[in-house]
Amino acid sequence: FAPMAARPGEQAFVTATPHIKLGGHLESTFSFIPGDWTWLSDPNVPCKDGNGSFCMDPLRTKLTMLWYEGTGCDITIVVGETGYVAHRCVLIAASEFFSTMLTGSFKESTAQTVHIHNVRAEVFELLLEFIYSGTIAVPEVMLQEILAAAGIFRLIGLQSATSNKLLKHVNPDVWMDMVEMAEAHALEDMQHDLKLYGQAFFTELVAHESFHRMPAELLEALLGSDDLAVDKEANVFSVLDAWYKGQTEKPAKHVVETLLAQIRFPLMEPSTRQQIIQASDIGKADSMTQALALMDEGLAMVHKRKGLPKLTLKHRNTSW
């Protein structure tokens, strides 16, 4: 995508410091960024035209035009050496970050100029554009930085739009990075979608060098899933053993017990089961004692220790 065309508006004016920009002149910063561009639109704005494309309701359109013109703007946000004029009430309504800053007991609540230090000016321009118009064209190389900034300023719509766009590029090479990103920004929907991807492409993911970075909680969820795409249960145990072997700091005993409880040992051939356990690193752990108890083929579940998950004998759904 090419950058958006220039919008109507007055000429940006300059003071000694900072350089002040009106909304109608923001896109010039990005005109020469190479690579692919993409659109991000607020999924919480229901307005769509007859072709399903994003559009703005009349009130939002008017507010955006006032911002473009600098009309009624009553606050300047300074990022680096650049100041951005805006309407205080719009920032408060759109962002939990600004709501706290501009309505609480902070000195910024009465200030006409506010300084922001935790984001680049180029990124803040895009966030401000999104706050007003609900849609922005952005370089794809900036998507992760935009997602991080959207989390800082609590712009839920932008978080959703950006994470959905990033998910379209998920593959085994970047899956673990995306998992960590989603966890860092508490993006529950993105975490859920990445878990589903992990179930479907489990074999490819565990072969990647980043596999050992997987949190125990996520590994537990994948190993315990009926929809894990594996051809035989012995492979699930081998994956767990490889993960355990790759941990520099071995997990606590109760964590290992919980992970072992996700392995459906009774579904393995007895000879195979004994062979892989004896050859494994995790088979030498104290926690294996509890797992061996779960292998009693005469029982569907064993509760030798309080809080131990129930054993399941259900076969996994491998019809991905």
Secondary structure, 3 states (H helix, E strand, C coil): CCCCCCCCCCCCCECCCCEEECHHHCHHHHCCCCCCEEEEECCCCCCECCCCCECCCHHHHHHHHHHHHCCCCCEEEEECCEEEEECHHHHHHHCHHHHHHHHCCCHHHCCCEEEECCCCHHHHHHHHHHHHHCEEEEEHHHHHHHHHHHHHCCCHHHHHHHHHHHHCCCCCCCHHHHHHHHHHCCCHHHHHHHHHHHHHCHHHHHCCHHHHHCCHHHHHHHHCCCCCCCCCHHHHHHHHHHHHHCCCCCCCHHHHHHHHCCCCHHHCCHHHHHHHHHHCCHHHCCCHHHHHHHCCCCCCCCCCCCCCCCCCCCCCCCCC
